[in-house]
């Protein structure tokens, strides 16, 4: 990460609602969880929201399935709390009716009749208003002393292909409600989403399809005048060869005799005087693997350049060979913090 990118990441410091999206398979939920830890570091409080009903956050934090109730799931580095919540559209509507219309009893009756599920299914715009509305409420919520209850709210949002429509709730409810409470709620939500306190981060891999979806997603967000945040490039592997060897591997000009001698020096093959055709075959195979590795590194460099061309700050997160567990989340959070997140 260069100094310019770190400085530009600091431009997002006003954001308090962080929406995390990305193509399926890029590790979107993992990155959202690590971001919540990074933002809570040093004694802060972060609320982490899930809106897709997959219970992905429960799995990454290794806790029981999350209810529609704010529960502490982790202690951030150097103190601080991460609270998680799985937002359910039906429960959100009941809460909305109770908070704004004192209609909890009527809402329960609607639920028994199946009206709530029916409404949110045939009118997905209403569902999205409720889900984003919960994130907005948590972002603006204050305690008795007038302080924000949460320093930051992180939303594990739908994938890149759907996130613009999900966030652009005004457009989604335009055909359903020109006036009235749902329209008013949509207007209020959009006022927060389009303000400087909200930003939309995208998660990608250094592969052609995820990068293309990220570039397209940024263009769609900008066209809808939604705030684009940073790019998290996940699961980045460092080159296994130095630049000179990579260049030679890319052109097929690696010295195979040196590879064979390296096998001997490492005790993996007999001395050169007794070298068999098998050792030569091993050297050929290693040279071929090096060539494929050089090709992958070149493609990753090309995709990295495409991402940099978007002008958004980027943080590259390392590939963790041991897999993703709670410890891995802290490793990723520390990497984010070192690159300017949460400062």
C-alpha positions, 0 to 999 in steps of 0.5 A: 500500500503506497502512501497516496492510497493510505492518505486517500483512505483517510478521506473516508474518515467521516463515514460511520455507516460502512456498506460492504459488497462484493461478488460471491466467493470473494470473501465479502462477509469475512472482510465485513467482519474484519472491518468491524473489528478494525473500526472498533479497535481502541475502545470503540463500538461497532455494530455489524449487520447481516441482511441476507439471512445466511447467518454468515456472520455467526459462522465466521465468529463461531457463535450460535445463529444470530437473532434479531437482537444486538449481541456482542460477538467479539472484543476488538484489538486494544479494547472495543466491542463488536456487536452483531445483528441479523436483520429480519424484514418481518421483525424490522417491520414490526419494530417500525410499526411499533416505533412510529405508529404504536401498532405492535399489536396490529403488526402481530395480527398482520404477521399471523395472517401472513400479510407481512411476508406477502408484502415484503415478497411482492414488493422487494422495495419495501423489504429493502427500505426496512433493511437499510432503515435498520442500519440508518437507525443504528447509525443515528442512535444516541444515548441519554447523553447525546452520544452516538451509541455506535462509533460505526455501523458495518453492513454485510450487504448483497453482492455487487450486482444487486447492491446499487438497487438495494441501496437506492431505495427511493427508486425502488419504492417510486412505483409503490408509494408516491407519498405516505410513511413508506415513502417518507422512510425511503426519503429519510434512508436516502438522506443518510445513504447519500451523505458523507457518513455513508460509504460503500466498499467493494471486495474483490480478488485479483481475477478477471471476473471479480475485478470486472464486476467491481469496476462495473459496480463502481460505475453503477454506484456513481451513476446512482450518485451513491458514495463509493468507498474503498476496494478490499483486494482479498486473498492476495498471494505474494510472488514466489520468485524474485523479479528477475526469475519471474521475467525469465520464467515468463519467457521460458528462459529459466536455466533448468540446469540450475534448477536441477542443481538446486534439487541436488543442493537441497538433498532432493536428488543424487549428485550431478554425476549420478543424475538420472533422467528423473531429475531432469524431468523434475527440473522440467516440471518445476520450470513449467510451474514457474512459467504458469506462476509468472503468467498468474502474477502478470495477470494479477498485475494487470487486474491490479492496474484496472482497479487502481484506474478507478481512483479508489483507495485500495487495501490488499489483504493477504491470503491466509493458508490456514483458512478463515477462523476468528484468529484470521479475522484479527489478522485481517483487521490488524492489516486494515488498521495498519493501512489507515482504517479506523484511524 
